[in-house]
């Protein structure tokens, strides 16, 4: 891997999920879900792993399994705002150059997938990086809950993101890509991002990452083989339990 600077992995954990309340502490094989995510992030071996949360119960559960936490405000509008506050608390000297944001509801994610997210940042032109996977299931092509990444190839298994959408895009023959919401940020880019007001297309599509593109920031994505299971519902939780049993 090319040298990209010192990295830190931040995992936002919010108890007030609308579809699955309290999900960070949901039991999976005898361990809270958030701890499974922290373990996968630790196995990626990118740097220290810190769980950013506003809940004392999460702090206790994570500490019991040997992971560091950072308490944050409960009124953040997004996970990006939460990790930025946590970053200031745990690294006020600015030693970390790269901040990897691993969503707290991905208990089965492959550590290699997390590692792949930072690769585009070896290119100094890239402000943030993410992941995508080619859509192979026909029903996902027109599913608005499957966010599509529209991008231009810039290398083997790598795209420059031009747009993100819930629509079926781009038109015409060729692959469609499912966007995976895991991000690696340059610290300066994250600071700029959270200082910006929500953008027009961000609010229209309900996709936070469009704010970065509308502000002229460059986002590249690595293409990976599988989409990690995101636990949003009770059915997802049962799938995760079966996978990690």
C-alpha positions in Angstrom: 0.0 0.0 0.0 1.3 3.4 -0.9 2.0 5.8 2.0 -1.0 7.9 2.8 -0.2 9.2 6.2 -1.3 8.3 9.7 -4.8 6.9 9.9 -7.5 6.6 12.5 -10.7 4.6 12.3 -13.9 6.1 13.7 -17.1 4.1 14.2 -20.2 6.2 14.9 -22.8 4.5 17.0 -26.2 6.0 17.5 -28.9 4.4 19.7 -31.9 6.3 18.3 -32.3 4.3 15.1 -35.8 4.6 13.9 -36.1 1.2 12.3 -34.1 -0.8 14.9 -33.8 1.2 18.2 -30.8 0.4 20.3 -29.1 -1.6 17.5 -25.4 -0.9 18.5 -26.0 -3.0 21.6 -28.0 -5.7 19.8 -26.6 -9.1 20.8 -24.9 -11.1 18.0 -23.3 -14.4 19.1 -23.0 -13.1 22.7 -21.3 -9.8 21.7 -22.9 -6.3 21.0 -23.1 -5.5 17.4 -20.9 -2.4 17.8 -18.1 -4.6 19.2 -18.2 -6.8 16.1 -17.8 -3.8 13.9 -14.9 -2.5 16.0 -13.2 -5.9 15.8 -13.5 -5.9 12.0 -12.0 -2.4 11.9 -9.2 -3.5 14.1 -8.4 -6.4 11.9 -8.1 -4.0 8.9 -5.0 -2.7 10.7 -5.2 0.9 9.5 -4.7 2.5 12.9 -6.4 3.0 16.2 -10.2 2.2 16.3 -12.5 4.6 18.3 -16.2 4.3 18.7 -17.9 7.7 18.7 -21.2 7.7 20.6 -23.6 9.8 22.6 -24.7 6.9 24.8 -23.2 5.8 28.1 -24.3 2.2 27.6 -22.3 2.0 24.4 -19.3 3.4 26.1 -19.5 0.8 28.8 -20.0 -2.1 26.4 -17.2 -1.1 24.1 -14.8 -0.4 27.0 -15.6 -3.9 28.4 -14.2 -5.3 25.2 -11.0 -3.2 25.2 -11.9 -0.5 22.7 -11.6 3.3 23.0 -14.6 5.5 22.9 -15.3 9.2 22.4 -18.4 10.8 23.8 -20.2 13.2 21.4 -23.2 15.4 21.3 -26.6 13.8 20.8 -27.8 16.3 18.2 -25.6 15.7 15.3 -27.4 15.7 11.9 -25.1 13.0 10.5 -22.4 10.5 11.2 -19.8 12.8 9.6 -20.5 15.5 12.1 -20.3 13.0 14.9 -16.9 11.6 13.9 -15.5 15.2 13.4 -16.4 16.1 16.9 -14.9 12.8 18.2 -11.7 13.5 16.1 -11.2 16.8 17.8 -11.6 15.2 21.2 -9.2 12.3 20.7 -6.7 13.9 18.4 -6.6 17.6 19.2 -3.0 17.9 17.9 -4.0 16.8 14.4 -1.7 13.9 14.2 -4.0 11.7 12.1 -4.1 12.6 8.4 -6.6 10.1 7.3 -10.0 9.4 9.0 -11.8 6.3 8.1 -15.5 6.3 8.9 -16.8 2.7 9.3 -20.6 2.6 9.8 -21.6 1.0 13.1 -24.1 -1.4 11.6 -21.7 -3.5 9.5 -20.9 -6.4 11.8 -19.9 -8.8 9.1 -17.8 -6.5 6.9 -14.5 -8.0 5.6 -11.5 -6.2 7.0 -10.0 -6.2 3.5 -13.0 -4.2 2.3 -12.2 -1.5 4.9 -8.5 -1.5 3.9 -9.5 -1.0 0.2 -11.3 2.2 1.1 -8.1 4.2 1.7 -6.2 3.2 -1.5 -7.4 6.1 -3.6 -5.9 8.6 -1.1 -2.4 7.7 -2.3 -3.4 10.1 -5.0 -3.0 13.6 -3.6 -5.8 14.9 -5.9 -8.4 12.8 -4.0 -10.1 14.4 -1.1 -12.2 11.5 0.1 -12.7 7.9 -1.0 -15.4 5.3 -0.8 -16.4 1.9 -2.1 -18.7 0.4 -4.8 -19.8 -3.0 -6.0 -21.2 -3.9 -9.4 -24.9 -4.6 -9.2 -25.7 -8.2 -10.3 -29.3 -8.7 -8.9 -31.8 -7.3 -11.4 -34.2 -6.1 -8.7 -31.5 -3.8 -7.2 -31.2 -1.8 -10.5 -34.4 0.1 -9.9 -34.5 0.0 -6.1 -34.3 3.5 -4.7 -32.9 2.2 -1.5 -29.8 0.9 -3.4 -27.8 4.0 -4.0 -26.0 4.1 -7.3 -22.5 5.5 -7.9 -22.0 7.0 -11.3 -18.3 7.2 -12.1 -15.6 7.3 -14.6 -12.9 4.7 -14.6 -9.5 6.0 -13.5 -7.6 2.8 -13.0 -8.1 -0.9 -12.3 -11.1 -1.4 -10.0 -11.3 2.4 -9.3 -13.8 5.0 -10.3 -13.9 8.8 -10.0 -17.3 9.5 -8.6 -19.3 12.0 -10.7 -22.7 11.5 -9.1 -24.6 9.5 -6.5 -28.3 8.8 -7.1 -31.3 6.7 -6.0 -32.4 6.5 -9.6 -31.3 3.9 -12.1 -28.2 5.4 -13.7 -26.3 5.8 -15.9 -28.5 5.0 -18.9 -27.5 2.6 -21.6 -25.5 -0.7 -21.7 -22.8 -1.3 -19.1 -22.5 -2.0 -15.4 -24.3 -0.2 -12.6 -22.5 0.2 -9.2 -24.0 -0.1 -5.7 -22.5 2.6 -3.5 -21.2 1.3 -0.1 -21.3 4.1 2.5 -17.9 3.7 4.0 -15.6 6.7 3.7 -11.9 7.6 4.1 -11.3 11.3 4.4 -8.3 13.6 4.4 -8.6 15.5 7.6 -8.8 18.8 5.8 -11.5 17.6 3.6 -13.6 16.4 6.5 -13.2 19.7 8.2 -14.3 21.5 5.1 -17.3 19.2 4.6 -18.8 19.6 8.0 -18.5 23.4 7.7 -20.7 23.4 4.6 -24.4 23.8 4.6 -26.5 20.9 3.2 -26.5 21.2 -0.6 -29.3 21.3 -3.1 -28.8 17.9 -4.6 -27.9 16.4 -1.2 -31.4 17.4 0.1 -33.1 16.4 -3.1 -31.6 12.9 -3.3 -31.2 12.5 0.5 -27.6 11.6 0.0 -25.0 13.4 2.2 -22.1 12.6 0.0 -23.4 14.8 -2.8 -22.5 17.8 -0.7 -18.8 17.0 -1.3 -19.2 16.7 -5.0 -21.3 19.9 -5.3 -18.5 21.7 -3.4 -15.9 20.5 -6.0 -14.3 17.9 -3.8 -12.9 14.8 -5.6 -14.2 11.4 -4.4 -12.8 8.2 -5.8 -14.2 4.7 -5.2 -12.6 1.3 -5.1 -14.7 -1.5 -6.7 -15.0 -4.5 -4.3 -16.6 -7.9 -4.8 -19.4 -7.8 -2.3 -21.7 -5.4 -0.5 -21.4 -5.8 3.3 -24.6 -6.5 5.2 -26.0 -3.4 6.8 -28.2 -4.1 9.8 -31.2 -1.8 9.5 -34.1 -4.1 10.4 -34.9 -7.0 12.7 -34.6 -9.3 9.6 -31.1 -8.0 8.9 -30.2 -8.6 12.5 -31.2 -12.2 12.2 -29.2 -12.6 9.0 -26.1 -11.2 10.8 -26.7 -13.6 13.7 -26.7 -16.5 11.3 -23.5 -15.4 9.6 -21.6 -14.9 12.9 -23.1 -17.8 14.8 
